Amino acid sequence: MQMQGINANIMSLGGIAIAIGAMVDAAIVMIENAHKHLERYEAEHGERPRGEQHWQVIGEAAGEVGPALFFSLLIITLSFLPVFTLQAQEGRLFAPLAFTKTYAMAAAAGLAVTLVPVLMGYLVRGRIPNEMRNPLNRVLIWLYRPLLRAVLRWPYTTLLAALLVLVSTLIRRGPAPSSCRTRRRSDVHADDAAGSVDRQGPRAVAADRSADREPARGRAGIR
């Protein structure tokens, strides 16, 4: 930011804040997969991996999810590139947010496949408890698995339900009612009339007032 001259304003810091959630996702998924591999090794061999075997298990876990995590973060990074095409005031407003978010996501994508696996090898050690021993995990898995089985068993029904939800959402966001359009047209006509009076100037206003007074004088003379 300093080299590019980007100020630490609310938009540039907002880009970093938006990227924080996606930045830590890669490390969370990587560590979770390493836990599962270590847990499976201990269940099969009856002991925790040590030395070179430990690094081999960590390497297998990182290599299993590393490419998917890297490309997913890269896709999120590229998704903000159209913001750089904005011009004039919009471009000056949103360019700092796009720059900081792009830099943060690109750095997270690189660190997810380089530094995070090495840190896992040094820090993820000791006894890895089974996730089913945690009562919260058991409740969440009990709620999640039936839903997952139902979605995989009826994929076309799930797709149809998702499309119906999408269509209903688009219908609710449809055009405004006719009364609203009529009211908007009347407002536009009123604004045009007001603008024409302003353009005519004070002489036209004085002429209109004098024309209003003349009929009143005529009626007074008749009486």
Salt bridges, closest charged atoms under 4 A:
GLU39 OE1 - LYS36 NZ 3.85
GLU64 OE1 - HIS37 NE2 2.51
GLU131 OE2 - LYS36 NZ 3.17
